[in-house]
Amino acid sequence: MAANVETMFYTREKPWHGLGVSVQEAPTSKEALILAGLDWKVIQEPILTENGAVIQGYKVNRRDCDGKILGVVSNRYKVVQNDEAFEFTDALLGEGVTYETAGALAEGKRTWILAKLPHHYIISGDEVTPYMVFMNSHDGSGSIKVAMTPIRVVCQNTLNLALNTAKRCWSTNHIGNIQGKMDEARDTLKLASSYMVELGKGIEELQRKKLTDKQVMEYIETFFPVSADMSDLQMKNMRSLQLDMKRRYFDAPDLKDVGKNGYRFINAVSDFATHSKPLRETANYKENLFARIVDGNVLIDRAYEMVKAA
């Protein structure tokens, strides 16, 4: 086993660790938002020119607690407050859903709350816990967004595959009546359940895809290609990324009994995509990583397509 591999692979934390605030003691989404410091309102104001004339057709969204500008939107944009956006999730609590973390991205332009669903799944011998992220935006970039994020418990790898047979992400508008919120909550659970069932089928298919070591190395080199026109530093960086991915496939203790197949490769890619630090760490790299977890990680989706085509 490579040096330090055991340490590297057994200190992995959930992909969103370090973001947001723990709200596990919150009984409702409203309480969760208060604990997370998201109990503020968005106010809309007209946009004025230097001469005081109103710019027609647009308004500015501001945060009431500090006046922070969150975005410029059209007059057609309807504000959905944080408590309104997440209120409908309370209907799920009767089914055992608990809130885990909540926070904001892009300085409040997007707020989110993460819920842990009550059911644990055993898929091909692995325990998988489904999480759901509920995201709201205040900059005009979107509506309320809901995304599934299944986590393989033993290693905290995300298994958010882009399946053709089930949706992982969907958007919804705020519904103002209680019955509507409960109906929407039920629909959310139905979609979550459907995704987990199809994910299980997808994982079984991946396990049947046997991969040779040569195939795996070819995949890794496709992800991180080395060419003669690279500088010495670029070539060194690519070799380092290749080695990192190689270790995550061949040396991870949690994969030793999985077999050399597509499922093992997807786990290695997910581990790399969600747990490895970038070569150059930026101030907001964790926020960018979280956004990719919600929207879908291109690297994981690409790996999934490569294995399916094998």
N, C-alpha and C positions, 0 to 999 in steps of 0.2 A: 504493500500500500504506500502511496506517495506520502512524503513528509507532511505533517500537519493536516492531513485530509480529515482525520477523525474530528479534530477540533473544528475545522472549517464547516463540516457538514452537520455537526450537532449543535451548533450555536445559531442556527437559522431562526429568525423570528418572522412573525406575520409580515407580509409585504407593506402593510400600512403602519407598522410600528414606528413610533416617533412622530406621527402625524396626528393632529387632532387631540382631543381630550377624552380620557376614559369616562364613559357615562353608564357603566354597567349597573349602577345602583338606581338609574332613572326608571321610574314606573311608566312614564309616558314620554312621548316625543317632546312635549312641551318642557318637561323637566330636563330632558337630555339637552335641549337647546340652551336652557339656562346654564346648566353645568358647563357647557362648551363655550359659553360667551357669545351665543348666536341669537340672543333674545333682543334683537334690534329690528327696526322697521325700515323699509325702503320708501322714501318719499320722492315724488316726481315734481320737477320744477321746469318752467319754460327756459329756453336758451336765448340769451340776449346778445346782441352785437355790442360793440364798444359804444355805439350811440344810443343804446337802450332799446333798440327795436327787437321785437320778438321774431326769432327764426321759426317760420311756420313749418309744421309737419314733424317736428322733433322735440323731445324732452330729454332731460338728464335725470338719471336715477342716482339719488344720494342716500347714504346711510345716515339715519337720524342721530345716532349717538356721537358722531364726530364730523359729519359733513363730507365724508369720503365719497368722491365720485366713483360710481361703479360702472357706469356705461351711458352712452348716448343711444336712445332708442326712438323709434317712430311713435307717432301718436296712437297707433293701433296696438302698441305693446301694452299688455295688461300685467300689472305687478302682481306676483303671487308671493306673499310674504313667507318667511321661513316657517312660521308656525302653521300656516295654511298648507304649504307644500308637504310637510311631514306629518300633518295631523291624521291623514287617512291611514298611516301605518299603525296607529294605535289599535285599529280594528283587528290587527294580526296578533296582538298581545295575548288574546284569549287562547290562541293556538300554541302559546309557549315561546313566541319570538321575543328576544331580548336585544336591547340596544347595546352596542359595545364601544364604539367611538363616534365622535362627531367633530366637525371642524370646517375650515374654510380654505379655499384655494384662491390663488391670484388676488390676494388682499381683499377677500370678501365677495369677489365677483361670482364665485361659485361656492355654495355651501353644501355640506353632505352629512349624512348620518348613516352609520353602518349597522345593520341588524343581523344577528345570528339566528338562522332558522332552527327550529327544534329537532328536526330529523337528521340523524346521521346515517349515511349510506355506506354499505360495504360493497365495493365494486372491485371484482377480481381480487379479493383478499385485502384490499386497501380500505381504510376508513376515510371517508370524504365528508367534510362538513360544508354545507352550503351557506354562504353569506349573501346578503343583498345590500347593495349601495343605493341609497336614495339621494339624488343630487338635484339641486335647484340652482338656476342661474339668474343673475340680476344685470347682466350686461347685454342682453339681447341675443345671446348665442344659442339659446335653446330653452325648452320648457323643463318640466320635471322629468328626470331621467331615472330609470330603474335598471340595475344591471346585476346579473348573477355572478358571483365569484366563488366557485367551489375550491376548497383548500384540502389538499392531501395532508391529513393530520400528522403523519409520522415525520414529515419533512417540511411542512408549511409551503409546499409548492402550489401555485395556482394551476387549476385545470380549466381555465376559461377558454375552451376551444370554440372556434367559429364553426358551428355545426350547420349543415344544410337542412337538417330535419327539425331543428328547434331554435327558437330565438333566445339569445342570452341577454340582449339589451332591448329595451323599448322605452318610449316616451309616453307621457300621459298629461292631460290637462287637469288643473284643479277642479274638483267637483264640489259644489257648495253645500250639498245636503248630506245628512248622516247616512241615509240608505245608499246614496251614490258612493260614498267613501267605503262603505262595507262591501258593496258589490265590486268596487275596484280592488279592494284588498283581496277578495276571493279570486278575482281574475289573476292577480299577481301571484298568488300561491299556485294556481293552476299552471301558469306559465313556468314557475320555478320547478314544480314537480315534473312537468313535461321535459324540461331541459335536463334534469338529473337522470331521468329514464333514458333519454337519448344519449347522454354523456356516457352512461354505462355501456351502451351498445358500441359507442365509438371507441371506448377504452378496450373492450374485448376485441374489436377489429384491429386495434393497434398492437395488441399482444400477439395476434396471429401473424403479424408482419415481421418475420424473422429478418434480422439485419446482420450482415457480416461486418467484421471490424473494418474492412476496406470501405464498405458503403458508408459507415459512420464517419470515417475520416474524410471521405469525399464530401459528405454533407457539411462537416465542420469547415473544411477548406472553401466550400462554396459560400458559407456565411462570412468567413474572414479570409478573403483571397489575398495572396501575396504575388506581386508582379515585379518585374525587373525595373520598372520606372519609379519604384518607390524609393524614398530616402531611407537611410539606415534606421532612423527613428521610427518611421512608419512601418517598416518591415519588422522591427523589433516588437512594436505594439501588436501587430497582427499575429506574430508568433506567440506572444503572451496570451492573447485572447483564445487562440487555437488550443494552447496548453490548458487554459482554464476550463474550456468546454470539454476537452478530452478527459480531464480529471473528474468532472462532474458526471460524465457518462460511465467511465471505466472503474472509478475508485469510490464512488459514493456508497457508504455502508448500507443505506436504506434501499439501494437498488441491487444489492448483490444476489438476491433471490428472485429478482423479477425476470431474468432471462435477457438475452440480447435480442431485443425486438423494438418495435416502434414505440411502445409505451415507455420503455426505458429511455429512449432518445427524447421523447417529448418532455419527460420529467427533467432530464438533464438540461434541455433548452429552457424550460420554465424556471429551473433553479438559477440558471445563468441570468435570465431576463429579469427576474424579480428580486434576486438576492445579491448579485455581484455589484461591486461599486464600479463606476465608470473610470476610465483611465484618467480623466480630468474631471474632478468633482465640482460641479457648479453649486451655487447657493440654493437653487430651487430644484435640484435633481430629484429629491424625494417627491415633490409635488408632481413633477413630470412622470415619474414612475407610477404614482397613484393614478394619474389620469390615464395612463396606458392600461392599467389594470381594469379600470372602469370601461374604457372605450374598446379595449382589445389590443393585445401586443402583437405587432407586426411580425416579430421574430418567431413567436410561438405559432401564429397562424401559418407562417411560411413553412415551418418545420412540419406542421400537421399535413399540409398539402404535399410536401416532398415525400413523406412516409406513405401517404395514401396512394401516391402515384408509383411507388416502388413495386 
